[in-house]
């Protein structure tokens, strides 16, 4: 009996060890850091009463990105297998429904950076299992640069059409926190004057004052604005609306949207993929269309369907890579990635020509 148990334990250990080996085989752990100059605004100055010139330019810090990742994605023929990963790659495998090999693929990537003085954190987690007649995929995508954050899982049946074309049909389940399309401040301003937001939500106060135009003798009126601590923050309504009020609007929208709650949609999905590769000519293209949607969780009045006035709208992702070597010296290439989910869009377009002298 002990021998049988020992054999079972050894078999279980070997099976688990082989499974882990298969999961992590050909995977890559990577990290990268990049920095570049940000676009700087035109110089601004302030002149004191004693004619002293003081520069007041707000300088943007350098753009930078720190990337950490762990991936196992099979390379297509047109991709450089020996390149170093830096997180800037456009991975067509993530949106395409075909792979260079069958089986398990995954990507776990985290980015922390700054762009034009704005800090952001991006996360993308992707797991897919691809078989001949079906595929299953799970994804988490948070991109703070375009303000999109969702989780998805989809199951599809695949229909190979020849060796280069593949049709897939199935369903996608998506969850998300934001009420896409809705703008709480717009509703608020339809029912209230703009300054009530300052009074009621942020405890800002104003104080009227008069002034005289020395050239014309005309008397005018304006307002000082003070924050909740009583500190002067603006000398006029115009300055307050231009430099302060926008920050309040962003805070108000963020707080109001956070109170709405979570949403979940079930969507039909149809996809078509094409892949052709030769040493001197290659095309890899895909399109995913989500035309029908059913709200499964969340308040309907805040749903995206209610915002646009109908339950069926068109979400999509499409893209592709094209390359041709016309001769030993001349080559052309292009790459495009586009995605529209709700009212958020992600777009990357590249094109170029190479000529060897």
C-alpha positions, 0 to 999 in steps of 0.5 A: 500500500505504501509503495502505491501511495509513493508511486501516486505521489511521484506521478503527481509530482512529475505531472505538476512539474511538467505542467509548470515547465510547459506553462513557463517554457519560452516565457520572458521576464523584462524591465525597462526605463526610458526618459525623454524631453517633454514639450515645454510651453512658451516662456511667460514673465511678470513685471513688478512695479519697479520694472523687475522682470521675473520669469513665471514659466511652468516647466514640464518635467521630463517624460519617463516610463518604467515598465515591468513585464512577464510574457509568453507570446509566440512570434510571428514571422515578421517579428524580430525574435532577438529584440529586447522588450521595452514595453513599447511594442505593439503586440498584434497577438493581443487583439488577433484571434490567431497565433503562431502556435496553438496553446497557452499565451499570456502577458502581464505588464505594468507601466508607471510614468509621466507624460507632459507633467501628468503621472499615469499607471497602466496595467495590461494582463492577458491570458489566452488559450488557442485551439483549432476550433475554439479559443478562450481569453481573459484580459484586464486593461487599465490605460490612464492616458486614455482613461479606460479601465475594464476586465473582459472574458470571452469564449469563441468558436473558430472556423479556419477558412483555408490556411490564411483566414480564420473566422471566430464567433462568440460572446464577451463579458466585460466589467467596468467601474466608469459610467462611460459617456456620462458627464455629471457636471453637465447635468449639474449646470443644467439645473444650477448656476456655475458658482453654486458648485464652488459654494456648495461642494468646495466651500469657496467664497467670493467677495465683490469689489468695484474698480474705476477705469482711469481712462474713461472713468467707468466703474466696474465690478468683479469678485475676489475668490477665497478657498475653504481656508480663507486664502485668496486664490483669484482676483476676478471671476474670469481668472477663477473660471480659467485657472481654478474652476476646471480643477473643481469640475474634474474633482466633482466628476470623479467623485460623482462617477465613483458613487454610481457603481459597477457595470457589466455587459454581455456582448456578441463578438464576430472576428476575422483574421488574415495572416500571410507571410513570406520573406519579402511580403507579409500581411497580418490583419484582424478585426473584432466587432461587438454589435449587440450588448446586454446590460447585466449589472449596474443602473440602466440610467447611467449605462452607456446604452442609455447615454446614446439612446439605444442598447446596440452600438458598435464597439470594435478593434482592428489592426494589422501589419504590412511589409514588403521588400521591393528589392534588396534596397527598398522596403515599405512597412505600415502598422495600425492598431485601433480600438473603440470601446464605449466612448474611449479610443486607442489609436496607433498608426505607423508607416515608413520606407527603408532605402539602403544606400 
